[in-house]
Amino acid sequence: AATIILQEMAARLGIISKNGLGEALRAHFSKPAARVFTAILVISAITIGNAAFQTGNLLGASMGLEALFNPGTPEAGVPDGPASLFIN
């Protein structure tokens, strides 16, 4: 939800000011130290967010493969069939 809010705010900023988020940050922070700190903060946020999403992708894939090739007991799949009909 936070990414949707941030994207919406960046879109509003772009529509009103005709500048992208990077241009607005560059214009707002005029001191070199503030620009470096802002750049580090943005790069860190992108890196950590990317790592979190990729971790979720890898964990989901491994859980899916485990469920596919090692389903456990046969009774475990009984509620999954009707539940998947309602999800899709």
C-alpha positions as CSV (number, residue, x, y, z in Angstrom):
1,A,0.0,0.0,0.0
2,A,2.9,2.4,0.7
3,T,4.3,2.0,-2.8
4,I,0.9,2.9,-4.3
5,I,0.7,6.0,-2.2
6,L,4.2,7.0,-3.1
7,Q,3.6,6.5,-6.8
8,E,0.4,8.5,-6.6
9,M,2.2,11.3,-4.8
10,A,5.0,11.3,-7.4
11,A,2.4,11.4,-10.2
12,R,0.7,14.4,-8.7
13,L,4.1,16.1,-8.3
14,G,4.8,15.4,-11.9
15,I,1.5,16.7,-13.2
16,I,1.5,19.9,-11.2
17,S,5.2,20.9,-11.4
18,K,6.1,19.2,-14.7
19,N,9.1,17.7,-13.0
20,G,9.9,14.2,-12.1
21,L,10.7,13.1,-8.6
22,G,14.4,13.2,-9.1
23,E,14.3,16.8,-10.5
24,A,12.1,17.9,-7.6
25,L,14.5,16.5,-5.1
26,R,17.5,18.1,-6.9
27,A,15.7,21.5,-6.9
28,H,14.6,21.2,-3.3
29,F,18.0,20.3,-1.8
30,S,20.6,22.8,-2.9
31,K,23.4,21.9,-0.5
32,P,25.8,19.2,-1.7
33,A,25.6,17.3,1.6
34,A,21.8,17.2,1.5
35,R,21.9,16.0,-2.1
36,V,24.4,13.2,-1.3
37,F,22.3,12.1,1.7
38,T,19.1,12.2,-0.4
39,A,20.8,10.2,-3.1
40,I,22.0,7.6,-0.6
41,L,18.5,7.4,0.9
42,V,16.8,6.9,-2.5
43,I,19.3,4.3,-3.6
44,S,19.0,2.5,-0.3
45,A,15.2,2.4,-0.5
46,I,15.3,1.1,-4.0
47,T,17.9,-1.6,-3.1
48,I,16.1,-2.7,0.1
49,G,12.7,-2.8,-1.6
50,N,14.1,-4.7,-4.6
51,A,15.7,-7.2,-2.2
52,A,12.4,-7.7,-0.2
53,F,10.4,-8.3,-3.4
54,Q,12.9,-10.7,-4.8
55,T,13.1,-12.6,-1.5
56,G,9.3,-12.9,-1.6
57,N,9.5,-14.2,-5.2
58,L,12.1,-16.8,-4.3
59,L,10.3,-18.0,-1.2
60,G,7.0,-18.3,-3.1
61,A,8.7,-20.3,-5.8
62,S,10.4,-22.6,-3.4
63,M,7.1,-23.1,-1.5
64,G,5.3,-23.8,-4.7
65,L,7.9,-26.4,-5.8
66,E,7.8,-28.0,-2.4
67,A,4.1,-28.3,-2.5
68,L,4.2,-29.6,-6.1
69,F,6.9,-32.3,-5.5
70,N,6.5,-33.0,-1.8
71,P,2.8,-32.5,-1.0
72,G,2.9,-34.3,2.3
73,T,-0.1,-36.3,3.2
74,P,-2.8,-36.9,0.6
75,E,-5.4,-35.3,2.9
76,A,-3.6,-32.0,2.7
77,G,-4.7,-31.4,-0.8
78,V,-8.4,-32.0,-0.2
79,P,-9.4,-28.4,0.9
80,D,-7.0,-26.8,-1.6
81,G,-9.1,-27.9,-4.6
82,P,-12.4,-26.1,-3.7
83,A,-10.5,-23.1,-2.2
84,S,-8.6,-22.6,-5.5
85,L,-11.9,-22.4,-7.4
86,F,-13.0,-19.4,-5.2
87,I,-9.7,-17.7,-5.4
88,N,-9.6,-17.7,-9.2
